[in-house]
Amino acid sequence: MPNTEQIRFQTDVCYIESQGILKTPESTLKLNLSEQYILSYLIDNYGNPVTKDELLKVGWPDRIVTEASLFQVIRALRVKLNEKKKGDVIETLPRVGYQIREFTRETINFQEEANLSPFKKIGKKTAIVSAIGLAAVGAGIGWMKYVPSHTPTNYIIEKDRIGSNDITIVTANADDLADLRSKVKELIKGQTKKYGKLVTQNERVYLLKTDEFYSAAWCAVDANDQCIKNTDFSYKIATDEWDKFANIVINNQKVYHDTPVIQTEYAREPTAVVYTSYIDKSGIRSKVMHYFMTPTDNKGVFDYSLMSFIKDPDSGNFRALAISASKAYVENRESQFLQTIKIEPEMFHWAYQPSPDYDEKESLALKHTCHFECQSSDKRSYYNYVVYKQPNLLLMLNEFTGFFWNSTSQGDPSISYSDYFSGLVPDEKKKTDK
């Protein structure tokens, strides 16, 4: 078995270019093609700045993508390369592009590794695949927060009752849980100081924190503890923009969705509509998604597609962002939530056109849509979780984009997204992990 070369970075992660994998003593991870192309190009140009335009051509040689796709790959590589702080391996050069940091080249002998490996009897290819599979379920690997895995994410879930409000916090680790606890206390303290009491009343509130963003979803509830029609909404907040969201909450100025003005040739009524507001520096403030979910001949399997739109700040109309198609599988497994839905992407298409009105690299809306593009191009599955349900309304949690409400289309009340999950038990009867 011949020798081959690996690149060892300062973070002690090794890149074996011939196989497109990253290795640590504990795990092995396969990079997608765009990640391989871009990392290899940066290595080949060590000591020289590489422009964004160069990397866009290298990373996607057969198609045209926006800078948002490049930012997504660079961010994913930083996590997979175990950067403790931004720039440990991939240095950002303002107004220029990127440059790789110092590394060492090493020669490795796969024959020696095979003699030491418990996988030696099943062959190199199988061993690598097995190692990747084991890495995917390792809870301690930081990069798996961002790479679509083939097992559901295990979250920490904490519920609390504050006044007449039900608060649910969902995080992937104890540090994020402590951060959100602290922020909830600050919100309560700020509102009480301003008004002399807690004016946020009778709401069902959900909060999530990741390394990239905060997600907040809520609805006002009636006497039966059911969400009141058209009071469901969600925010996605950049990690450095929390104070803006805090001011909205403290001043009791949260917004709810209205009827969007969407121009499209598609006449079919969507199964469900999702409304989301964003707080970041991009200029893109809101997004609407139309979901289409149709049962197939196989029980528990659905044709699952969506069209997404972002709001034009001048006209108030929504312009097309992207369209995707997938298969959705309702998984019959024990779950932290009401239900686990596995999504297997089949097609993705960008409709977005660059605009001088937006700072694309700051946009959570574009970054989140890039997740769907990456998953679709690599045919990698991901998971949605049903967090709460009532007739005609579901609260979902996506691994990479946070909370979102699925509201049944008002144009055709007989088409109810949540009816497909009518056998689910109410969320208050489910056990959650503390």
N, C-alpha and C positions, 0 to 999 in steps of 0.2 A: 504494500500500500504506500503510495508516494507521499513525500513531505508536501506541506502546503504552508502558506503564509497567513499569519493573523496580525491585525493591528491592535496594539494594546494602548488604550487611552489612559489619561491620568486618573480616571475614576475606576480603573481596574476592570472595565468592561472591554472585552475583546471582540473585534469584528473579523469574521472569516469571509472575505469578499467572494471567494469562489463558491460559497454555499449560501451567501446572503443571510448569515445568521450572526446574532450577538450572543456572546457567552459570558457567564460569570461562573464561579465555582459551584453555585447552587442551581443554575438554570440555563436554558438555551431558548432563544427567541428568534423566530423567523421574521425578517423584515419584508414589507410588501415591496413591489417593484419600484415605485416612486421613491421610497425611502432608501432602497439600495442604490439607485441611480444617483441620488443627490449626495448621499454620504460618500460614495466612491469618488464622485467628481470633486468634492471638497478635499478628500485625501490626496487625489492626484494633483491638485493645485495648492498643496501645502506651501505656505509662505506667501501666497498671492491672494488678494481679495477676489471674491467671486460675486458677480452682480446677480440681482434677483432675476433679471431677464435670462441670463445664462442658465440659472437653475430651473426656471420654468420650461425652457426648451429641453433640458436634460431630463427632468423628472417626468415630463409628459410629452415624449417625442411624437406621438401620433395624434395629439389633440391640443386644443387651446383651452387653458384654464385661467382663472383669475389669481391674483396674488394671495387671496384667501386660502387657496389650496396649498400654496407653498408655505404659508405661515403655519398651517395645520401640520404639515409634514415636519417642519423644523421643530415645532412644539413637541410632537410625538417623539422625535429623535432625542430631544433633550431629556425627556422622561426615561426613555429606554436606555440611554447612555448613563443614567444615574447621576445627572448633573445635580449637585447640591445647591448650587446657585447658578443663575443664568450666565452662560458663557464659559463654564468650566471646560467644555469640549468644543462647542460651536460658538464662536464669538460673533456678535452682531456689530457690524460696522455702519454707523448711522449714515444715511443717504448714499450708501455704497452697496452693501450686501452682507456677505458672511465670509468667515475664514475659520479654518479648522485650527485647533490648538495643537501643541506639541504632542507627539505620540511616538511609540517605538514599534519597529517591525520585528516579528518573531517567527521562527520556523517551528512548526509542530509536526509530529509524526503520528498519523492516525493509527498506525499499527501498534505503537506503544500504548495509545489510549485504549485501543480495543482490548489489549491484554489485561488492562486494569478495569475495564468496564463490565458491569453485569449484563450489558446489552450485547456483548460481543457475539453471542450465538444466534442473534436474530438479524444481524446485518446492520450496516451503517445507516442506511436510509430509514429503516424501521426504528433504530435507536434514536435518531434525531427527532423523528415524529413523536416518539414516546416521550422524549425529554420535553418537547414543546407542550405536549398534553399535560405533563406533570406540572410544568411551570404555570400553566393557565389556571390551575386550582390552588396555587400557593398564595395564601392570604397575605404573606409578608412582602410580596414583591410590589414595589411602588408603581412600576410602570403599568401594571395590569389595571389600574384605575382608568386608563385611557385606551387601552387596546381591547377591541371587542373580544370577549372571551366566549367559550362554549359552555360555561356554567354560569348560573345566575350569581350576581353579586350578593355577598352577605353584608347586610347593613346593621348598624346600631340604631334602634328605634326607641325613642323616649316620648311618652305622652304626659301632658299636664293639663290641669284645669286652672285657668287664671280668670277670676271673676266669672263671667258668663261665657268665656271663650275656651274652646278646646284647642290646645296647641300640640302638634306632633312634630318632633324633630327627627330627621333621618340623616345619618352621616356614615362614612365608611371607617372612621377611626375616632378614638376618644378625644384627641386634640380638637377636632372639628366640632364634636359634641360640646365640649367645654366652651369653645368660641361662640357657638350659637346660644347656649344658655346665657352667657354674659350679655350678648346682644339683645336677647329678649328682655332681660332685666333693665337694660339701658332704655329700651323703647318704652317700657312701662313707667320707669322713673321719669323720662322726658315728657310723656303725655300727662302724667299725674301732676307734674310740676307746672305745666302750661295751663291745664284746665282745672286743677284742683281735684281731679278724679280721673279714672280710666274711662275714656269716652268710647273706645272700641268695645262694642258689646255684641254678644250673640253671634260670634263668628267661629267658623271652623277654619283653622290656620295650619298650614304645613310649611316647614322650612327645611332646606337642604343646603349643605355646603360641600363644594369640591375645591380642588386647587385652582380651578379656572373661574368659578363663578358661584354666586348664591342663587338659589331658586326659592321663590315664595309663592304659595297658592292659597287662596281662601275663598270662602263664600259666606254670605249672611244666612243664618238659619232661622226657621220658624219655630213655633211652639212644639212641633213634633221632631225638632232637631234635624229637619230636612233642609237642604240648600234651597234658597228662594230663587225663583227663575231670574236669569240674567244677572245674578250677583256673583257668579263664578268668574275668577280672573287669576292670572299669574304674572309674576315678574321674573325676569332673568337679570341679575345684577353683577356687573364686573366686580372682582374682588376689591378693587381700589375705589369703587363708587358706592359702597354701602352707606356712607353718610347721606347721600342724596335720597336713597330709599328710606333711611331712618327719618329724615325730615318729612317725607310724605306721610309716613305712618304716624309720627308724633303730632303732626298738624291735621290728622284725620282727613287726608286728601287722596286716599287710594281711589283709583279709577276702576270702572267696570267696563265691560265691552259694550260697544254700540253696534249698529248694523253697518258692516263695511261696504264700501262702494267698490265692487270688483267687476272688471270688464273681462269676460272670457267667452270664447266660442263654445265652451263645453256647457251643454244644457242640463246634463244629468245632475239631479239633486244629490249632494254629498250625504253620506251616512251620518257624519258628525263634523262639527266645526270646532276648531281650536283657536283661541284668542290669546296672544301673549304680548306683553309690553317689555321693553328692554331699557335698562339704564346702563349706558356705557358712553364712550366718547365718539361713537361712529356717526351719529346723526340718524341712524335707523332706530326708530322708537317703538314700532309695533309690527307684528306679523300675524297673519291669519293662515291657517292650514285647513284645507278641505280633505277629509278622509273618506275613502270609499272602501267598504268592507263587504264582500260578497261570499256566502258559503259555497264551498266546492262540493264535489261528490263524496269527498272523504270527511267523515265526521270530525269536527274540531279543527278543520283546516279551512282557511279563508284566503281569497284573493284580497290583498291588502295594499292599497296605493294611496298616495296623497299628492296634492298640489299645494304649494305654499306661495304666499304673496307678502310683500313688504310695502308699508305705507309710504307714499310719496309726500314729503313734507310740504310741498307747495299746493298741489291740487287736492290732497286728501284722498285721492284714489289709491288703490293697491295695485302694484305692478307685479307681474309673475316673477317668482324667484327660482323654483325648481319643481320637477315632477319626478316621482319615483314609483316603482311597483315592486311588491314583495309577496311572499307567502307568510301567513301568520298561523302559528300552531298553538292551540290552547293546551298547555302542559298539565297533565294530571299528576302533579307532584306536590309534596308538602312545601309550603311557601311561607315566607315571613308575611306576605301580603295576601289579599283575597285570591289572587290568581297570578300565574306567571304565563306570559305570552312570548313565545320565541318567534323572532322575525328573521326570515331568510331573504335577503335582497335579491332582486332579479334584474332591475333596470334603474338607472338614474340619469337625469338629463337636466343640465343647467339652463334656465331661461334668463337668468340675471345678466344685465349688461352694466359694465362699470359706469359709475356716475361721479362727477366732481363734487356732488353734494354729500358724499359719504366718505368717511375714513375707513376703508374696508378692513384694514389690519386690526382695528379696534372693535369690530362688529361681532358680538356674540351670535347674532342671527346668522351671519355668514359662516362663522366657525362651526356652529351647531349643524348647519346644513352640510358642511364639509364632512362631518362624521358620516352622514348618510352616503355621501359620494364615495368616501374611502371604503366603507363597508360594502357598498354595491360593487365597486371595481374589483375588490378582492373576494367577493362572494362570502363575506364573513357574517355570521349570524350575530344578533344582539337581542336584548330582552327589554320588554315593557312589563311593568307590574301594575295590576289593578289595586289601587290604594284605598279607594272609597267608591261606593256605588249607590245609586238610587235610580228610580225610573227616569230614563232619558238623560242621565248624567253620570259620567265616570270621571274619577280623578286617576290619572295614570302617572307613572314615574318611569322615565327613560334613563338608562344608565349614563348617558352622555349629555343629555340636554335638560334634565331636571323634570319638574312637575308640569303637567298640562291637563286641562279639563277637556273632556270630549262631550260636547253638547249635541244632542240629537237635533237634526235639521228641523226647523219649524215649518218648512215647506211641505214636508211629507211626514206627519207624525207616526205613520205606520212603520216607517223605517227607523228603528231604534237600535243604535249601536249597542247600548247596554242590555237590550233584550237577549243578545247572544250570550250574555253572562248571567242570565236570570236565575241560575241555580246557585249563585254565590251567596255565602252567608254575609250578613251585615258586618262592617268592619269592627264594630265594638265587641263582637263575639270572638274575634280572632285573637290568638295569643301573639304577643310581640316580644322581641328580645330587648331586655333592658341593658 
